[in-house]
Amino acid sequence: MTFDNTPDRRGTHSVKWDSMEAIFGVSPDEGIAMWVADMEFQPPACVQNALQKMHDHGVYGYYGEEGDYRAAIKWWMENRHDWKIDPSWIFTTHGLVNGTALCVDAFTSQGEGVVLFTPVYHAFARVIKAAGREVVSCELVNNNGRYEFDFDAYDAQMTGNERMVILCSPHNPGGRVWTKTELQAVAAFVKRHELILVSDEIHHDLTMPNQHHIPMANIPGITDRLVTMTATTKTFNIAGSHAGNVIIEDPDLRVAFGARMAALGISPNSFGLFMATAAYSPEGAAWVDELRVYLDENRKIFDAGVNAIPGVQSMPLESTYLTWVDFSGTGMSPAEISKRVEQGAKIAANHGATFGPGGESFMRFNLGAPRAQIIKAVARLQAAFADLQ
Ligand SMILES: Cc1ncc(COP(=O)(O)O)c(C=O)c1O
């Protein structure tokens, strides 16, 4: 498998490439899209073959008999994450932003608080606010370029109006793979304040080769408050399939979640289920392991290049392909930084402030791309900040 050769996505309704000019003012003709979290790579052959088989059959009706789909998810969680699940615990949503929205809807009421450890994936806050709930931002501590929790501060922040916490594990942005001790501390916090814990583990497969993700479900004593969200979409670069899994062991939480799914008439898209079943296989696993090595090399090249710019520091990624770069040492305003990145380097990257408090001096760059593109991006960034050398 080589990740060096990728198709041109411009003009294919790719939000990453075809919306970059409208949003960032960077033309796809000369620019590099490094924002939205999908990669440039085609998925493994097993996924492509599953779609080809559907195409050859040529009838696209409703999907039923989910046994092999659920068995594939169970196999993957046990083999890749040492997490034993029962197929009956699985709900299929239209992706995990949809899963998040359903959790907010099922487990909280209007005006109640949902805790986020910020900066964090921007859609969480968007969904919480749109549902008329309150975002409670608990800022992560940036300890020498590594995010850590500060539960003493968070305890002091709680008012009693909070109902739920959404944890991003591994963390986006910043790429932390939370340790067992940290996850235990999150669980203790959740119990102390009698909250529901939604653990978004969508990035769990994309750890760097020397890192190991621990599912929150494997932390003892938390399952009666826990909802875990996973998907094939980030791992296999099939985000357009919009299929996610909300996995709930606790029967009461499962009834509440299932009731909202039923009330909203949510049933799965057959393309997503065929792709997920094919992806969660030994062939899919081998592909992911090659991908992780490739992403790790991209990360090293990008970090070495941007960290050579005075005042610029990327967080060492433990997982994800979304690198989080701190420009605070340049002394420039966020507007000046994004102007240089967009108009100077002609790169579309996420603005840090959109990830909530603590993100203001950062930008997020997507490294899920062929190596040549990463090398080109580094050279452009160095040129855009050349006056600092
Ligand atoms: C933490 C996290 N959750 C969810 C999503 C998106 O999920 P979906 O495409 O399944 O809605 C992303 C995408 O970047 C993400 O980073």
The ligand as an ORCA input file, in Angstrom:
! r2SCAN-3c Opt
* xyz 0 1
  C     -14.033     14.190     17.956
  C     -14.885     14.145     16.722
  N     -16.131     13.692     16.801
  C     -16.927     13.626     15.708
  C     -16.467     14.051     14.477
  C     -17.340     14.013     13.275
  O     -18.116     12.906     13.265
  P     -19.147     12.581     12.079
  O     -18.492     12.906     10.796
  O     -19.354     11.129     12.278
  O     -20.367     13.373     12.348
  C     -15.162     14.534     14.367
  C     -14.671     15.020     13.063
  O     -13.647     15.617     12.967
  C     -14.355     14.577     15.510
  O     -13.094     15.016     15.449
*
